[in-house]
Amino acid sequence: MHMGRLPDNTTGRQLRVLSPGRLAMAGILGLMLIAAIRHWLPSIQPATPAATEAVETRTTGRDRPLSVPPLVGPLLSLATDEREHALDQLRLPPTKHYELSRCLHWLRAYGRDARSQSGPSPSVESFVTALTDGGVGHATFRHSPLVRTQTGVRFQTGGPERVVPDPLAAEAHRDQCLATLGELGVPLSRPVRVDGGDFSVRDILDDSVGNFHLRQRELAWTALAYLYYVAPARAWENRFGERFSFDDLAQALMAQPLERTSCAGTHNVFSLVVLARVDREHDILTPPVRERLNIWLARCIKIVERKQHPDGSWSIDWAAELRVDAANDWSTDPQVRSYRLLATSHLAEILLYLPSDLQVPPDVVGRAAGWLYQALRRATRDEILEGYCPHAHAAAVVRQVSFSPGMR
């Protein structure tokens, strides 16, 4: 049959009909466009209370999160008053409203042991309640950090590409709050209140899993959250029916150029270290990916050892040998003290969590802890508040590896 022109009976004009080849090509292009939109939409959903009708997601999760403690013990001897002063530098005195990101770093630095701080200070439980109760969160952070979505409940995430009602109440990295709750041991069954509705932490995990994709802006904190709450299950499925595994996460994290990720690439390295720890206990990777991850981490840790300065610190360009894009530099002057503090605090914390077969000599960690202690001791209150992130990581390291006479 001839497929050229057919008459238009209403106008007398001729209508052009696509040939079978062109129809097939149009169909293929349409399917590609639909697939692209499905991956793109989750990352641009507005952080507004949406949704009236929930969308079913398939989340495999454990109520009690896995515990992945540091493996390095006391190395740095400090007088009791010296140790207390250094750790007290990060205290959060009572104030009308707190910054969510700063509170998350405080929670990670002190864990459940907030008693290591002297003087009046909020409790760990009060901040966990602010993270899980929208009303308390509104009073604590000036705006509730939680919103309802079609797939559950979500923490608002800030950043250059996102508009949130109040940056004070937004996490800096996707799934940072969820990962912190997992690290603190908060169960999925813990009640969550938002917009007058009753939910649980599981609904936060459901939203994250339901909208997960490998091309989201950041993967590091999502990986940690899933390691705490999803493992030892190996895989999960998003709301589009797409299935992902820890193999996928490991390979995606290793493929990301470190120079393009936050905090000099250290968040990706930390997540991969925790992944390796969990895999050694729960076998969540396939053998080929496990081997590739072990090789990647071994190379990375060798670079960390080699790049440490004699004073125990690292420069922000510690991973220059792993850089993919030579034109993408972290800093024009890698020796700036604030950059050294950021790199040293994050890298030293990574070393605390290495699997036993990848651990570095104790003096590597000891020298780094000594440098970080001196940085905390010299820092003014204004400097700490301005650079709370690296100082909090420094405090976490000093708290873990320092001891005073009589503590052992």
N, C-alpha and C positions, 0 to 999 in steps of 0.2 A: 504494500500500500504506500502511495506517495504521501510523505509527511512534510510537504512544503507549506503552502498557505491555505487557510480555510476562510470561507467568506463570513463576514460579520453581518448577519441578516438585518440588524437594526440600523447600521450606519452605512453599509455598503463597503466599509473598509476591509482590508485584508489583515488578518491576525497571523503573526509568525508563531509557529509551533516549534519548540525545541526538538532537535533530533534525539534519538535514543542515547547517543553518546554524551550529548550535552546534558540531558536529563540526569544521567548517571553521575556525571561530574558535579552537577548542582546538588544532588543528594549527598554525595561524599562531603562536599564543602559544608553543607548544612549540619551533618553529623559532627564534623570537626568543631564547628562553631558551638554547638550544644555542649560538647564535652569540655571545651575551654571555659564556657560560662559556668558550668557546674563546679569546676575547680576554683574559679575566680570569686564567685559569689560569697562563699563562707568568709573570705578575708575582708569583705567590704560591708558586711552587715552592720547597720548602725547600732551603736551601743545605747539602745532605747528599750524600755520595757515593751517588748513586742507581745504579742502572742496570746492568742486566746485558746488556741487548740494545740496540744502538744504533738510533736512528731516522734514516733517510736524509734528509738535507737537501740542498737545491740551492743551493750557494754558488758564485758566480763571483768569483774573487779573483786578484789578481796576487801572485806570490811576493815580488817586491821592491816595497815600498810606494812610493807617490808621494812626492816630496819637495816641500814647500811652505815654502821658506825666507823669513825676513823680508826686506823690500825696502828698509828704511831703514838707511843706513850710519852711520859715526861722526859724532857731532854735539857730544859733550860732552868737552872737554879736561880731563884729570885727571893729576896727577903720578902716576908709577908706583906709589909707595907708597900713595897715596890710593886708587887703583883696586884694588890688591891687597887692601888692608884692607877695602874695601866688599864685594868679592866673597868674601873669606874669612869674612865674618860668617855665611854660610850653611853653613859646613862641618859635616859630620856626623862627629864623632869616633868612633872604634871603641867599641862598646858591646855588651853581650851580646845584646840584642834591639832591633830598630828598629821604628818605626811605619811601616807600609806607605804610608799617605797622605803622610807627610813625605818618604819616599824618592822617591815619584813626583814630588813638587814639586822635589826636588833634581835628579832626572834631567832634568826639563824646563828647569830653570834653567841647567844646565851642559851639557846634551846630551852629546856624546861628548868634550867638552873639560873633563874634570874636573881637568886639570892646572892650571887657573886657581886652584886652591886650594892653599894651603901647608899643611905639616904632615901628620901621619898622617890618612888618610881612606880610606874604602872606594872601590873603583873602580866605574866605570859598569858594567863587565862583571860584577862580582860581584853587583850588584843585579839586572841582567838575568837572570843565572843563578838568583837566588833567586825571580824571577818565573816562571821556566820549569821549575824542578825542585822538585817538592813537598818532597823531603827537605831540600834547601838552604833552601827557603822556611821550613820548619818551624824550622830552626836559626836563621834570620835574623829571622823575625817572630814567633817563639814558637808559631806554628801555620801549617800550610800554607795559602796563600791560594787554592789550586786545589782544585776538586772535580770529580769525574766526573759527567756527566749523561747522559740518554738521547740527547742531541743532540750530545755532544762533551765539552768541558772548559770550566769556567767559573771566573772569579774571584769569590770571595765579595764581595758588596756589602753594606755596612752601611747604617745610616740608622734613623730613628725607627720605621719600619714593618717592620724586618727584625731577626731574631735570628740572630746568627752565633756560632760557637764562641769566637771571640776577636776583638774589635774592632781589636786591634793589627794583625791580618793581613787586614783587609777594606778594599777600596777604598771611597771615599766616594761615588762616582758610578758608575752603571752604565756599563760598558765603558771606564772611565778607564784601567785597566791596558792594555787592548788598544790604545786610542788612543795611549798613551805609547809602547808598543812600535813602533807604526807611525811615530810622529814620530821615533823614534830610528833608523829604518831596519831594524828586525829583520824578516827574511823570514818568510813563512808556513811555510816548510819547516824552520824552526828546531825541533829536537827539544824536546818537552815531556814531563816525567816526572811522573806523579801516581798514587798508590796502586799502585805497582808496574807500571803500564802505560805503554807507549810511545805518545806522541801527537806532535802538532806544533802550532805556533801556528795553523795552519789549522783545527784542531779547536776552538780557542777562537772563531775567527770563525764556524765552522759553528753553534756553540751560540747565539751572539748572533743570527745571521741566522735560525736556525730558530725562535727565540722572539720575534722582532721584532714589535712592533705600535706603532701611532702613539699609543696611549694609555698607553704605559709611563711610569713616573714621571719619567724624564728622557730627553731625546733628544740633548742637545748633544754628549756624549762619544761616543755611538753614531754620530752624524753624522760626527765626525772620524775614527773608526775606519774607517767605510765609505769615506770620501773617500780615505784612505790605501791601503786594501786592496782595495776593490771597484771604484772608478773606474779606468779610464774606462767600464766597464760602467754603464749607466744604471739598471738595475733588479735586484731580487733577489726571492726567493720564500721565505716561511717554511714551517714544517713542516705548516701547514694548507693549503698550496697557494695562499695569498694573495700576490699580487704587489704590490710597492711600488717606488717610484722616487725619485730625488733630487728630482724635482718635489714628491712627497708630503712628503719631509723638509723641503724649503725652506718650503713653505706651512705645515706644522705648526709649525716653529720661529718663523716670523713671526707666527703666530696666538697663540702662548703669551704671556700677559701677563708682561712682564719683571719686574714687581714680585713675581711669584710664583715666580721661578726663582732658583737659587743665585747668590751673589756679585753681587747687584744687577743681575741680568740679563745680565752680561757674557759668561758662557759661551755663551749663545745667540747673542749678537752675534759672538763670535769664530768660532763654527762657521759662521755664515752668511758671514763674511768669507772663511774658507778655502774654503767652497763656491763663492763667486764666483771666487776665484782658480783653482780647479780647472776650473770651467766655462769660463773664458776660454781655457784651454789644451786642454780635452778635450771641450767641447760636451756636457755631461751634462744640461743643462736644455732644456726646450722654450722657444721664443721668448717666449710669454706669461709664463711663470714667471720667465724671465731678466729680462724688463723689470720685472716687479713687484719682484723682489729688488733690482735696481739702484736703483729708486726708494726702496725701504725703506731700503737702506743709505745712500744719499745723504742722506736726511732725518735718519737716525740720526747720521751723522758731522757734519752741520751743527749738530746739537744739542750734540754733544761739543765742537766748537770754541767754540760760544757759551757753554757752561756752564763752561768752564775758568776757574779763579780766576787772578788776576794772578800768584800765586806758582807757578803751574804745576799745581796739584792740582785734583781734582774732589771734590764732595760725593757722598755715597752716593745722594742723590736726583737724580742727574744726568739721569735719564730721566723726570722727572716729567711732561713733555709727552706721553710715550708711554704713560703709565699708563692701564690699563683700569679698575681698581677704585680709586676715590679713597679708599675706606675701608681699603685694604690698603697701609700705609706700611712702608718699610724700617726707619725709625728715627724715634724721637721727637726726636732731636737729630742732624741730618745733619752737623753740624760736628765731631763727636767725632773725634779724631785717628785712632783705629784704623779708623773707617769711611772716613775720607778716604784712608788708606793702601790699604785694600782696593779702593776705587773707582779710585784713581789708578794703582795698579800694574796692575790688569786692563785699564783703558782704554788706558793707554800701550802695553801689549803689543799690544792690538788694532791700534793705529795703525801698528805696525811691519809688519803683514801686509796692509795694505790694497792692493787692486789699484792699479796705477799711475794709472788714471784717477780714482780716488777719494782719493788721498793728500792729506793736509793740509799746510799750510806747515811747513817744518822747525822753525820756532821753537816751534810747538805741542808737538812731540815733545821738543825740546831743553829747554824749560821744565819739562815733566813729568819728564824724566830727571834734571834738576838737583834737583828737589824730592825725588825718590825716592832719589837719592844721599845727600842730607842726612838723610833718614829712616833709611837704613841706617847712616850714620856715627854717628848719635846713639843708635841702639837698643842696649839692653843685651842680653846673651846670653839672659837670661830672657825678655825681651820678644820676641825673635826666635823662641825655641822655642815660646812660647805662641801667637804669631801667625805660624806658619811659612809658611802659604799666601801671604798678601799680601807678606811679605818675600821669598819665593822669586820671585814675579812681579816684584817690584822689582829683584831681582838680575839676572833675565833681561833686563830692559830696560837696566839700566846696563851689563851685559856687552856687549850688542849695539851700543849707540850711543856708548859712551865710548871714548876712546883716550888713550894717553900719548905724549909726544914720542918719535919714532923708530918707533912702531907702524905708521904709514901707509906 
